[in-house]
Amino acid sequence: MEALSWRGFGRKASTGLGAFEVDGDPEPCTWLDIKDSHNGFVSLSHFVPRQSDPTDGLWRLHLKHPKFASDRVPTSSRAISSPSPRLPFPDPGEAGAPGTAACSP
């Protein structure tokens, strides 16, 4: 938690926003403890689901468009004018959005 407080949290953490201080000692929060009877989750942020994640529930998806793939940069102007140029933009991918709720059957 302390390391996260130095870096910051949120969209503009890289610009210095989102930093925080932890006052006092951590307090127990037993209702958040993981138990064997728990079989679901509610997402509080964007995430990439794993193959093993539950599929039943209310899924909210976000289409991610990566900005750049350095291994796909055309090396000549002829590559750009070819019928199927290798553009520097990778394929979009899906991510879970905040508010996704899912559980195992």
N, C-alpha and C positions, 0 to 999 in steps of 0.2 A: 504494500500500500504506500509505503514511503517513497519508493522508487517511482511509482505512478504519479505521486504528488509533485515530484520535481519536473517530470516531462509534461504533465498536464493531461487533460482528458477532453475529448470532443473534437469537433470539426476543425477548429483553428489552433489546436494544441501546438503545431509546429511553429506558429508565430508568437508563442509565449502566452496565449490565452488558455484558459482551462486549468492552470496550475492551482493547487489548493494546499492547505495545511491541515494536518490531523491534530486535533486538540485532544489531549488526554489519552488514556489507554483504550484499546479496543474492548467493546462490551460484547458479551455472548448474545447470539441471536439464534436460539434453538429452533425456531420455526423455519429457518433456512437450511438446517442440517439435512443432508441427503439421507434418505431412508430407503430400505428395500422395497417398501410399498409405493414409492414414488415412481410413476411411469410416464411422465410428461414434462413439458417445459413451456414457458412463455418467454419469447426473445425480447430483450430490451434494446438490442442494437442489430445492425446488419450482420449476417453470418453466412458462411458457405456450408450447406448441409452435407453431412457424411452419408455414405451409403447405408449405414446402420441406424440413422436417425428415424424416429417414428414418422409414419406417413399419414395417419389419421389426424384430422384436425382442421383448423382454419389457417391456411398458409397464405401469407402475403409475400409476393415476390417482387424483387427489384432487379431490373436488367442493368448489368454493369457494362460499360463501354470502356475498356482499358485504353489509355491514351497512346501508348507507343510500345512497340516491340523492336528492340534494337537489332535483333537477328533477322529482321525482314526489310531492312533498308535497301532500296534499289541501288545498284552499284553504277548504273549508267543511265543516260537519258533514253536509250533504246529499251531498257527494261520497263520504263514507265509507259512507253507507247506500244508495247507488245499487247496482243489480245488478252492475256491474263497476267497483268503485272503483279509482282509481289509487293503489296503495299505495306507500309510500316505499322498498320493498325491491326492488332489481333482481333480475333472473333469475340463478340460479346458473350457474356456468361450470366447465369442467373444466380442471385443470392437471396437468402431469406431477409425479409424486412422486419423492422421493429413491430411488435404486436403479433407476430406469428405464434400460434398456440397449437401444440401437437401432443399426442399421447400414443402409447403403445396399446394395442387392443388387449 
